[in-house]
Amino acid sequence: MFAPLIGQPQAVELLTQAIARNRIAPAYLLAGPMGVGRSLAAQCFVEALFAVYAATPQNRIRQRNHPDLLWVEPTYLHQGKRLTAAEAVAAGIKRKTALIRLEQVREISRFLSRAPLEAPRSVVVIEHAETMAEPVANALLKTLEEPGQATLILIAPSVDSLLPTLISRCQRIPFCRLSPEAMAQVLSQSGHSEVLQHADVLQLAQGSPGAAIAHWQQLQEIPPVLLQTATQRPRSYREALTLARQIDKTVAPENQLWLIDYLQQIHWQQCVEVDRGAEVDRLPLTLLEQAKEHLMRNVQPRLVWEVTLLGMMQPV
């Protein structure tokens, strides 16, 4: 069941043994970086758990339409309606912050108030559990204390991202960043082998295949000529101002934040490659970090890029 999950032997062992020994915990916390297989592990665990009791077709679980499975993800609130990330994109809505909301926790409670229909236990999976505000987490705590015939699976980037009261009621399943070999295997099997040809994208991903794919998709959104120009420090005021105008007009605001991360990676790599005895110029890194802070505070993007690129000009 866990064959698709690559590079996470400890997680596989813990979840496999839980099923083999019939010691299923009331709650699990799958903690680790995004894009390393946490959601896939939850899916495989549910498939294996339900298969113990009945020949449940895997596609029912993967399509989230099994009557004893509730898969919860953060939502956006728009005109009084809750939208998933996919629904927000389809509706062309400018997204802010997606959250696990109080009404969703109430839906979990209602879901678990009935007996399972096909399996001996119900399962609830909560993606990005770290997005719960404290009142919402406290509401979920009541369910964790008395889950009944159910198992809850919380997915979060780290143990520290959740309230201690939640953590204390979960069995922790740790996830780690993948080795280069495991990264190559996952990307090849998922049809993204072209990502392996871009060392800059792999460095940004830091051992996360999901992040590598996301970075690659972001890279495709930016014109190659513009990207190449942006990786070089401007040589004149005119060049800096022209590039700032092009970025403002060509790159969507949400992609500009990614562009800063990409440029920081490029300049950091240049610092690493400098001879040890030479003086390292970290000014571009500092200016780009300031630019990110200003963009996140909704400062006018063109002004942010003008100030940043003028400050990054090559010394004469």
VOBA-1610 file (N, C-alpha, C; in pm, whole numbers, padded with zeros to 5 digits, always signed):
BEGIN
Met+00080-00121+00000Met+00000+00000+00000Met+00084+00127+00000Phe+00202+00120+00064Phe+00286+00239+00079Phe+00394+00248-00029Ala+00385+00166-00133Ala+00486+00168-00239Ala+00503+00305-00304Pro+00396+00384-00325Pro+00414+00515-00388Pro+00490+00615-00303Leu+00501+00590-00172Leu+00566+00684-00081Leu+00715+00657-00078Ile+00792+00747-00136Ile+00937+00729-00152Ile+01014+00817-00055Gly+01118+00760+00004Gly+01210+00840+00086Gly+01164+00867+00227Gln+01062+00796+00275Gln+01011+00817+00411Gln+01000+00682+00484Pro+01111+00612+00503Pro+01105+00477+00563Pro+01053+00476+00706Gln+01085+00578+00785Gln+01039+00579+00924Gln+00887+00594+00930Ala+00832+00684+00850Ala+00688+00703+00848Ala+00618+00576+00802Val+00669+00513+00698Val+00609+00390+00646Val+00612+00281+00753Glu+00724+00268+00822Glu+00736+00165+00924Glu+00634+00187+01037Leu+00623+00309+01086Leu+00532+00337+01196Leu+00386+00311+01157Leu+00347+00355+01039Leu+00208+00337+00996Leu+00178+00191+00962Thr+00274+00123+00902Thr+00256-00018+00869Thr+00240-00102+00994Gln+00325-00076+01092Gln+00318-00153+01217Gln+00189-00127+01292Ala+00138-00006+01284Ala+00011+00025+01351Ala-00101-00063+01298Ile-00103-00083+01165Ile-00206-00167+01104Ile-00179-00314+01132Ala-00052-00357+01120Ala-00018-00498+01140Ala-00051-00544+01282Arg-00030-00456+01380Arg-00055-00491+01520Arg-00196-00453+01566Asn-00274-00398+01473Asn-00410-00353+01505Asn-00409-00256+01623Arg-00314-00164+01620Arg-00305-00061+01723Arg-00317+00076+01656Ile-00436+00106+01613Ile-00460+00232+01544Ile-00487+00340+01648Ala-00409+00445+01645Ala-00424+00553+01742Ala-00547+00637+01709Pro-00605+00702+01809Pro-00718+00791+01783Pro-00681+00910+01695Ala-00552+00952+01701Ala-00510+01068+01622Ala-00362+01056+01587Tyr-00327+01104+01468Tyr-00188+01107+01421Tyr-00154+01249+01378Leu-00028+01284+01397Leu+00025+01409+01345Leu+00135+01377+01246Leu+00111+01402+01118Leu+00211+01383+01013Leu+00283+01516+00997Ala+00402+01525+01054Ala+00473+01653+01061Ala+00600+01649+00977Gly+00615+01751+00893Gly+00734+01760+00809Gly+00713+01865+00701Pro+00817+01893+00622Pro+00808+01996+00519Pro+00699+01965+00416Met+00649+02070+00352Met+00550+02051+00247Met+00614+01982+00126Gly+00535+01901+00059Gly+00581+01842-00067Gly+00668+01720-00054Val+00676+01659+00066Val+00762+01542+00083Val+00682+01413+00097Gly+00550+01420+00083Gly+00470+01299+00082Gly+00374+01282+00199Arg+00348+01387+00276Arg+00261+01372+00393Arg+00118+01336+00353Ser+00062+01408+00255Ser-00074+01379+00210Ser-00083+01242+00144Leu+00020+01206+00068Leu+00023+01075+00006Leu+00028+00965+00111Ala+00104+00989+00218Ala+00111+00892+00327Ala-00025+00875+00393Ala-00095+00987+00413Ala-00230+00979+00472Ala-00322+00898+00383Gln-00314+00921+00252Gln-00399+00847+00158Gln-00366+00698+00162Cys-00237+00665+00159Cys-00196+00524+00162Cys-00240+00457+00292Phe-00231+00531+00403Phe-00270+00478+00532Phe-00420+00448+00534Val-00500+00538+00481Val-00645+00515+00476Val-00676+00396+00386Glu-00610+00386+00272Glu-00631+00272+00183Glu-00599+00141+00253Ala-00485+00139+00323Ala-00444+00018+00393Ala-00539-00013+00509Leu-00581+00091+00579Leu-00670+00072+00694Leu-00805+00018+00650Phe-00862+00075+00546Phe-00993+00030+00499Phe-00984-00108+00432Ala-00871-00138+00371Ala-00854-00267+00303Ala-00852-00383+00403Val-00818-00355+00527Val-00816-00460+00628Val-00957-00516+00650Tyr-01057-00429+00633Tyr-01194-00467+00666Tyr-01279-00498+00543Ala-01247-00438+00431Ala-01329-00460+00311Ala-01247-00427+00187Ala-01286-00484+00076Ala-01216-00459-00050Ala-01263-00325-00107Thr-01216-00218-00047Thr-01257-00085-00090Thr-01175-00043-00212Pro-01238-00008-00323Pro-01162+00039-00440Pro-01080+00162-00405Gln-00953+00163-00446Gln-00865+00273-00411Gln-00914+00406-00468Asn-00978+00402-00585Asn-01018+00528-00647Asn-01123+00601-00565Arg-01201+00530-00485Arg-01299+00595-00398Arg-01229+00680-00293Ile-01121+00629-00241Ile-01045+00705-00140Ile-00972+00820-00206Arg-00911+00794-00321Arg-00834+00898-00389Arg-00923+01011-00439Gln-01048+00979-00470Gln-01143+01080-00514Gln-01219+01142-00396Arg-01186+01096-00274Arg-01245+01150-00151Arg-01398+01130-00147Asn-01447+01017-00197Asn-01591+00995-00197Asn-01632+00872-00116His-01544+00828-00026His-01580+00717+00062His-01665+00770+00176Pro-01774+00702+00213Pro-01864+00755+00316Pro-01803+00766+00455Asp-01694+00694+00479Asp-01633+00697+00612Asp-01505+00780+00614Leu-01482+00858+00508Leu-01362+00943+00499Leu-01403+01088+00477Leu-01349+01176+00560Leu-01371+01320+00543Leu-01233+01386+00530Trp-01209+01448+00415Trp-01081+01512+00389Trp-01102+01663+00395Val-01036+01728+00488Val-01058+01870+00515Val-00934+01949+00474Glu-00954+02060+00402Glu-00844+02147+00365Glu-00883+02293+00391Pro-00784+02380+00405Pro-00815+02521+00434Pro-00901+02582+00324Thr-00981+02679+00362Thr-01071+02743+00267Thr-01058+02895+00275Tyr-01101+02959+00167Tyr-01109+03105+00160Tyr-01254+03145+00182Leu-01274+03259+00243Leu-01408+03310+00266Leu-01435+03422+00168His-01535+03402+00081His-01568+03501-00021His-01718+03519-00029Gln-01763+03638+00004Gln-01907+03670+00001Gln-01988+03569+00081Gly-01934+03535+00197Gly-02005+03445+00287Gly-01995+03298+00252Lys-01923+03264+00146Lys-01908+03124+00104Lys-01765+03078+00124Arg-01750+02952+00161Arg-01617+02893+00175Arg-01575+02830+00043Leu-01455+02863-00002Leu-01402+02810-00127Leu-01268+02743-00102Thr-01247+02629-00167Thr-01116+02565-00164Thr-01020+02644-00252Ala-00893+02611-00246Ala-00794+02679-00329Ala-00828+02664-00477Ala-00867+02543-00517Ala-00900+02518-00658Ala-01023+02599-00700Glu-01122+02608-00612Glu-01243+02683-00644Glu-01214+02833-00652Ala-01124+02882-00567Ala-01088+03024-00570Ala-01017+03058-00700Val-00928+02970-00745Val-00857+02992-00871Val-00956+02991-00987Ala-01047+02894-00988Ala-01144+02882-01096Ala-01236+03004-01103Ala-01265+03063-00987Ala-01353+03180-00982Ala-01278+03311-01007Gly-01146+03301-01022Gly-01067+03421-01045Gly-01063+03516-00927Ile-01073+03459-00808Ile-01077+03542-00687Ile-00936+03565-00636Lys-00907+03690-00602Lys-00777+03722-00545Lys-00769+03661-00407Arg-00677+03569-00390Arg-00670+03494-00267Arg-00589+03567-00159Lys-00632+03549-00036Lys-00558+03605+00077Lys-00502+03488+00158Thr-00566+03455+00268Thr-00517+03348+00352Thr-00623+03240+00366Ala-00586+03117+00337Ala-00677+03004+00355Ala-00663+02951+00497Leu-00777+02918+00558Leu-00777+02875+00697Leu-00867+02753+00715Ile-00834+02671+00815Ile-00929+02574+00866Ile-01022+02651+00958Arg-01150+02653+00927Arg-01243+02742+00996Arg-01330+02666+01097Leu-01390+02744+01187Leu-01469+02686+01294Leu-01582+02601+01239Glu-01647+02647+01133Glu-01757+02569+01075Glu-01708+02434+01023Gln-01584+02429+00974Gln-01530+02302+00927Gln-01509+02205+01043Val-01465+02257+01157Val-01450+02173+01276Val-01586+02122+01322Arg-01688+02206+01311Arg-01823+02161+01345Arg-01871+02052+01250Glu-01833+02064+01122Glu-01868+01960+01025Glu-01798+01828+01059Ile-01675+01838+01107Ile-01603+01717+01151Ile-01679+01651+01266Ser-01723+01733+01360Ser-01798+01680+01475Ser-01926+01611+01430Arg-01997+01673+01336Arg-02121+01612+01286Arg-02092+01482+01210Phe-01983+01483+01133Phe-01944+01364+01056Phe-01915+01247+01150Leu-01850+01275+01261Leu-01812+01169+01353Leu-01923+01131+01450Ser-02031+01208+01449Ser-02141+01177+01542Ser-02222+01056+01496Arg-02208+01020+01368Arg-02277+00902+01318Arg-02180+00784+01312Ala-02235+00665+01317Ala-02152+00545+01309Ala-02099+00526+01167Pro-01981+00465+01153Pro-01929+00436+01018Pro-02025+00349+00939Leu-02028+00367+00809Leu-02121+00295+00724Leu-02062+00167+00666Glu-01933+00169+00629Glu-01874+00054+00564Glu-01754-00001+00639Ala-01679+00082+00706Ala-01560+00040+00779Ala-01586+00047+00929Pro-01510-00026+01009Pro-01530-00021+01154Pro-01497+00113+01217Arg-01428+00201+01143Arg-01396+00333+01196Arg-01402+00436+01086Ser-01430+00559+01125Ser-01426+00672+01032Ser-01287+00735+01039Val-01249+00804+00932Val-01119+00872+00928Val-01140+01015+00880Val-01078+01108+00950Val-01078+01249+00911Val-00933+01291+00889Val-00906+01348+00773Val-00773+01400+00742Val-00783+01553+00734Ile-00698+01622+00808Ile-00698+01768+00810Ile-00566+01819+00753Glu-00571+01870+00632Glu-00453+01927+00568Glu-00424+02066+00625His-00294+02101+00633His-00253+02232+00683His-00322+02265+00816Ala-00309+02173+00908Ala-00372+02192+01039Ala-00317+02315+01111Glu-00199+02360+01070Glu-00138+02478+01133Glu-00216+02605+01106Thr-00309+02602+01009Thr-00385+02724+00976Thr-00505+02744+01069Met-00523+02658+01165Met-00631+02676+01262Met-00593+02785+01361Ala-00683+02881+01380Ala-00664+02979+01487Ala-00687+02908+01621Glu-00644+02971+01729Glu-00652+02906+01859Glu-00794+02865+01898Pro-00896+02950+01877Pro-01033+02906+01911Pro-01077+02784+01829Val-01037+02779+01704Val-01072+02664+01620Val-01001+02539+01668Ala-00872+02553+01703Ala-00796+02438+01754Ala-00856+02388+01885Asn-00900+02479+01969Asn-00963+02439+02096Asn-01094+02365+02071Ala-01168+02406+01968Ala-01292+02336+01933Ala-01261+02194+01886Leu-01153+02179+01807Leu-01114+02046+01760Leu-01066+01959+01876Leu-01011+02022+01978Leu-00959+01949+02093Leu-01067+01862+02156Lys-01189+01911+02162Lys-01298+01835+02221Lys-01322+01706+02143Thr-01308+01714+02010Thr-01326+01595+01928Thr-01210+01497+01947Leu-01088+01550+01959Leu-00973+01463+01981Leu-00979+01390+02113Glu-01042+01453+02212Glu-01052+01389+02343Glu-01148+01271+02341Glu-01252+01277+02258Glu-01350+01170+02248Glu-01384+01143+02102Pro-01290+01082+02028Pro-01314+01062+01884Pro-01414+00952+01852Gly-01444+00867+01950Gly-01537+00757+01922Gly-01473+00655+01828Gln-01551+00605+01733Gln-01500+00507+01637Gln-01434+00580+01520Ala-01329+00651+01549Ala-01268+00734+01444Ala-01119+00753+01470Thr-01049+00788+01363Thr-00909+00829+01369Thr-00895+00960+01295Leu-00830+01056+01357Leu-00805+01185+01294Leu-00657+01193+01255Ile-00631+01244+01136Ile-00494+01260+01087Ile-00471+01408+01059Leu-00381+01468+01135Leu-00347+01609+01117Leu-00217+01618+01038Ile-00213+01705+00939Ile-00094+01726+00858Ile-00045+01868+00880Ala+00081+01883+00921Ala+00136+02015+00954Ala+00285+02017+00923Pro+00344+02137+00906Pro+00486+02145+00870Pro+00581+02110+00984Ser+00535+02124+01109Ser+00621+02093+01223Ser+00535+02075+01347Val+00594+02015+01449Val+00524+01999+01576Val+00496+02134+01638Asp+00590+02227+01624Asp+00577+02358+01687Asp+00464+02443+01627Ser+00412+02404+01511Ser+00311+02485+01445Ser+00170+02462+01501Leu+00156+02368+01594Leu+00026+02338+01653Leu+00028+02365+01803Leu-00089+02380+01862Leu-00099+02397+02006Leu-00050+02271+02078Pro+00021+02286+02188Pro+00068+02168+02263Pro-00044+02074+02304Thr-00162+02129+02332Thr-00275+02044+02372Thr-00318+01951+02259Leu-00306+01997+02135Leu-00336+01909+02020Leu-00228+01804+02003Ile-00104+01848+02012Ile+00009+01758+01990Ile+00007+01643+02090Ser-00028+01674+02214Ser-00025+01573+02320Ser-00124+01459+02295Arg-00223+01481+02211Arg-00324+01379+02184Arg-00302+01305+02053Cys-00187+01333+01988Cys-00157+01270+01859Cys-00031+01185+01867Gln-00030+01077+01793Gln+00094+01003+01773Gln+00169+01070+01659Arg+00294+01104+01681Arg+00370+01180+01582Arg+00434+01087+01479Ile+00418+01123+01355Ile+00480+01051+01243Ile+00571+01152+01171Pro+00703+01141+01189Pro+00793+01242+01131Pro+00821+01219+00983Phe+00832+01330+00909Phe+00867+01326+00768Phe+00991+01414+00747Cys+01079+01370+00659Cys+01205+01441+00636Cys+01218+01482+00490Arg+01314+01569+00465Arg+01344+01608+00327Arg+01413+01491+00256Leu+01390+01481+00126Leu+01440+01367+00050Leu+01584+01387+00005Ser+01652+01276-00010Ser+01788+01276-00065Ser+01781+01309-00214Pro+01893+01351-00275Pro+01892+01377-00419Pro+01846+01258-00501Glu+01884+01136-00457Glu+01843+01016-00531Glu+01692+00996-00523Ala+01636+01015-00403Ala+01492+00999-00387Ala+01417+01109-00462Met+01472+01230-00460Met+01412+01340-00536Met+01404+01304-00684Ala+01514+01253-00737Ala+01517+01217-00880Ala+01414+01109-00911Gln+01400+01012-00820Gln+01304+00904-00843Gln+01161+00957-00844Val+01127+01042-00748Val+00992+01095-00740Val+00960+01182-00861Leu+01052+01271-00896Leu+01027+01361-01009Leu+01017+01285-01140Ser+01097+01182-01157Ser+01091+01103-01280Ser+00960+01025-01289Gln+00920+00963-01179Gln+00799+00883-01179Gln+00673+00968-01193Ser+00681+01094-01151Ser+00564+01182-01159Ser+00558+01258-01291Gly+00652+01230-01381Gly+00651+01295-01511Gly+00711+01434-01512His+00799+01463-01416His+00863+01595-01408His+01015+01583-01412Ser+01064+01492-01495Ser+01208+01471-01503Ser+01283+01593-01555Glu+01213+01683-01629Glu+01280+01802-01680Glu+01328+01893-01568Val+01265+01882-01452Val+01305+01965-01337Val+01447+01930-01294Leu+01487+01806-01316Leu+01619+01761-01273Leu+01731+01831-01349Gln+01699+01895-01459Gln+01801+01965-01537Gln+01824+02108-01487His+01751+02149-01384His+01761+02287-01334His+01807+02286-01189Ala+01938+02301-01172Ala+01996+02296-01037Ala+01941+02407-00948Asp+01910+02524-01007Asp+01859+02634-00926Asp+01723+02600-00866Val+01638+02532-00942Val+01507+02492-00891Val+01522+02387-00781Leu+01612+02292-00800Leu+01635+02188-00699Leu+01690+02248-00571Gln+01775+02347-00582Gln+01829+02412-00463Gln+01719+02486-00387Leu+01630+02550-00461Leu+01517+02617-00396Leu+01428+02516-00324Ala+01411+02399-00383Ala+01318+02299-00328Ala+01368+02239-00198Gln+01498+02231-00179Gln+01557+02180-00054Gln+01501+02043-00014Gly+01506+01951-00107Gly+01466+01814-00074Gly+01318+01789-00074Ser+01238+01877-00136Ser+01093+01859-00143Ser+01051+01847-00289Pro+01012+01728-00335Pro+00966+01714-00474Pro+00847+01803-00506Gly+00753+01814-00412Gly+00637+01900-00434Gly+00677+02045-00453Ala+00773+02091-00373Ala+00821+02228-00387Ala+00895+02245-00520Ala+00971+02143-00561Ala+01043+02152-00689Ala+00946+02168-00805Ile+00837+02093-00803Ile+00737+02104-00910Ile+00671+02241-00907Ala+00640+02291-00786Ala+00577+02423-00774Ala+00671+02533-00824His+00800+02523-00789His+00898+02622-00835His+00913+02616-00987Trp+00912+02496-01041Trp+00923+02480-01186Trp+00805+02544-01257Gln+00686+02525-01204Gln+00567+02586-01263Gln+00572+02738-01254Gln+00623+02790-01144Gln+00639+02935-01130Gln+00739+02987-01232Leu+00844+02911-01255Leu+00948+02951-01350Leu+00891+02968-01490Gln+00794+02883-01524Gln+00734+02890-01658Gln+00648+03014-01677Glu+00609+03078-01568Glu+00523+03196-01575Glu+00600+03323-01608Ile+00732+03318-01601Ile+00813+03438-01621Ile+00889+03426-01753Pro+00881+03527-01841Pro+00952+03522-01969Pro+01102+03497-01949Pro+01160+03404-02025Pro+01301+03369-02007Pro+01396+03489-02018Val+01370+03579-02114Val+01459+03695-02131Val+01454+03784-02008Leu+01335+03807-01956Leu+01321+03889-01836Leu+01392+03823-01718Leu+01376+03692-01705Leu+01439+03620-01595Leu+01590+03629-01603Gln+01644+03612-01723Gln+01789+03620-01742Gln+01841+03758-01707Thr+01769+03862-01748Thr+01810+03999-01718Thr+01806+04025-01568Ala+01703+03971-01500Ala+01685+03996-01358Ala+01793+03931-01272Thr+01856+03825-01325Thr+01960+03759-01246Thr+02093+03834-01248Gln+02103+03936-01334Gln+02225+04016-01343Gln+02204+04152-01275Arg+02303+04200-01205Arg+02292+04330-01140Arg+02294+04440-01246Pro+02202+04538-01236Pro+02196+04645-01337Pro+02328+04721-01347Arg+02358+04766-01469Arg+02483+04840-01492Arg+02461+04990-01503Ser+02335+05034-01507Ser+02307+05177-01519Ser+02170+05207-01460Tyr+02145+05336-01434Tyr+02015+05377-01383Tyr+01905+05339-01482Arg+01932+05361-01610Arg+01831+05331-01712Arg+01797+05182-01713Glu+01899+05099-01704Glu+01876+04955-01705Glu+01795+04912-01583Ala+01824+04969-01467Ala+01752+04934-01345Ala+01606+04975-01353Leu+01580+05097-01400Leu+01442+05146-01407Leu+01361+05072-01514Thr+01427+05038-01625Thr+01359+04963-01731Thr+01319+04825-01682Leu+01411+04759-01612Leu+01382+04626-01560Leu+01269+04631-01457Ala+01270+04733-01372Ala+01163+04748-01273Ala+01028+04762-01340Arg+01022+04841-01448Arg+00896+04859-01520Arg+00851+04728-01584Gln+00944+04653-01641Gln+00909+04527-01706Gln+00855+04425-01606Ile+00919+04416-01491Ile+00872+04323-01388Ile+00733+04362-01342Asp+00710+04489-01320Asp+00581+04537-01272Asp+00470+04506-01373Lys+00499+04522-01502Lys+00399+04500-01605Lys+00381+04353-01642Thr+00487+04275-01633Thr+00486+04139-01687Thr+00457+04032-01582Val+00503+04052-01461Val+00496+03948-01358Val+00381+03978-01262Ala+00292+03882-01242Ala+00180+03899-01150Ala+00232+03923-01008Pro+00159+03999-00928Pro+00206+04032-00793Pro+00244+03910-00710Glu+00163+03804-00715Glu+00196+03686-00635Glu+00320+03616-00686Asn+00349+03630-00817Asn+00470+03570-00872Asn+00595+03654-00845Gln+00576+03780-00814Gln+00690+03865-00783Gln+00758+03821-00653Leu+00680+03774-00558Leu+00738+03722-00434Leu+00823+03598-00463Trp+00771+03512-00552Trp+00852+03396-00590Trp+00978+03439-00661Leu+00969+03539-00748Leu+01086+03588-00821Leu+01195+03635-00724Ile+01154+03699-00616Ile+01253+03743-00516Ile+01323+03622-00455Asp+01247+03519-00420Asp+01310+03398-00365Asp+01408+03338-00464Tyr+01370+03338-00590Tyr+01457+03281-00694Tyr+01585+03363-00707Leu+01572+03495-00709Leu+01690+03582-00722Leu+01779+03571-00599Gln+01719+03556-00482Gln+01800+03538-00362Gln+01883+03411-00372Gln+01821+03305-00425Gln+01895+03180-00441Gln+02011+03197-00538Ile+01988+03268-00648Ile+02093+03290-00747Ile+02208+03370-00686His+02177+03478-00616His+02282+03562-00557His+02353+03490-00443Trp+02281+03410-00368Trp+02345+03334-00261Trp+02444+03233-00320Gln+02405+03169-00428Gln+02495+03074-00493Gln+02619+03145-00544Gln+02602+03266-00594Gln+02718+03343-00638Gln+02811+03375-00522Cys+02754+03402-00405Cys+02837+03426-00286Cys+02915+03301-00248Val+02850+03185-00257Val+02915+03060-00221Val+03030+03029-00314Glu+03016+03066-00442Glu+03117+03034-00542Glu+03236+03130-00540Val+03224+03241-00465Val+03335+03336-00456Val+03451+03272-00380Asp+03574+03301-00422Asp+03690+03249-00351Asp+03685+03287-00205Arg+03731+03197-00118Arg+03722+03220+00025Arg+03796+03346+00068Gly+03901+03378-00001Gly+03980+03494+00039Gly+03921+03625-00009Ala+03821+03619-00097Ala+03765+03741-00154Ala+03653+03796-00065Glu+03629+03924-00077Glu+03522+03987-00001Glu+03388+03957-00069Val+03293+03908+00011Val+03163+03869-00042Val+03066+03985-00029Asp+03000+04018-00140Asp+02903+04128-00141Asp+02763+04070-00120Arg+02712+04089+00001Arg+02579+04037+00033Arg+02471+04144+00021Leu+02505+04258-00036Leu+02407+04366-00049Leu+02283+04323-00128Pro+02296+04252-00241Pro+02175+04210-00314Pro+02081+04126-00229Leu+02136+04038-00145Leu+02052+03954-00060Leu+01973+04039+00039Thr+02039+04139+00097Thr+01973+04226+00193Thr+01862+04308+00126Leu+01892+04363+00009Leu+01794+04445-00062Leu+01674+04362-00107Leu+01699+04240-00150Leu+01588+04154-00194Leu+01499+04114-00076Glu+01560+04093+00040Glu+01480+04060+00158Glu+01392+04179+00198Gln+01448+04298+00188Gln+01369+04418+00217Gln+01256+04434+00116Ala+01285+04403-00010Ala+01183+04413-00115Ala+01067+04318-00086Lys+01099+04197-00041Lys+00993+04102-00008Lys+00904+04155+00103Glu+00965+04212+00205Glu+00887+04267+00317Glu+00795+04380+00269His+00846+04465+00180His+00765+04576+00130His+00649+04528+00043Leu+00675+04427-00040Leu+00567+04373-00124Leu+00459+04309-00039Met+00499+04242+00067Met+00401+04178+00155Met+00319+04280+00233Arg+00371+04403+00240Arg+00296+04511+00306Arg+00219+04594+00205Asn+00210+04543+00083Asn+00131+04607-00024Asn+00187+04742-00068Val+00318+04761-00056Val+00381+04879-00114Val+00375+04865-00266Gln+00363+04976-00337Gln+00352+04974-00483Gln+00469+04895-00543Pro+00439+04787-00618Pro+00545+04698-00668Pro+00652+04769-00752Arg+00608+04857-00842Arg+00709+04921-00928Arg+00807+05003-00846Leu+00758+05073-00746Leu+00845+05151-00659Leu+00942+05060-00584Val+00892+04947-00536Val+00977+04852-00464Val+01090+04803-00554Trp+01057+04768-00677Trp+01159+04716-00768Trp+01257+04826-00811Glu+01209+04947-00829Glu+01300+05056-00865Glu+01403+05079-00755Val+01357+05086-00633Val+01450+05109-00520Val+01547+04992-00507Thr+01495+04872-00520Thr+01578+04752-00505Thr+01685+04743-00612Leu+01645+04760-00736Leu+01739+04743-00848Leu+01839+04859-00856Leu+01796+04979-00820Leu+01892+05089-00815Leu+01997+05064-00707Gly+01954+05007-00595Gly+02049+04976-00489Gly+02142+04863-00524Met+02100+04777-00617Met+02181+04661-00656Met+02275+04690-00771Met+02276+04813-00821Met+02361+04846-00937Met+02506+04809-00910Gln+02569+04758-01014Gln+02710+04721-01004Gln+02792+04847-00975Pro+02885+04839-00879Pro+02970+04955-00852Pro+03057+04989-00970Val+03071+05117-00996Val+03150+05163-01110Val+03299+05154-01078
//
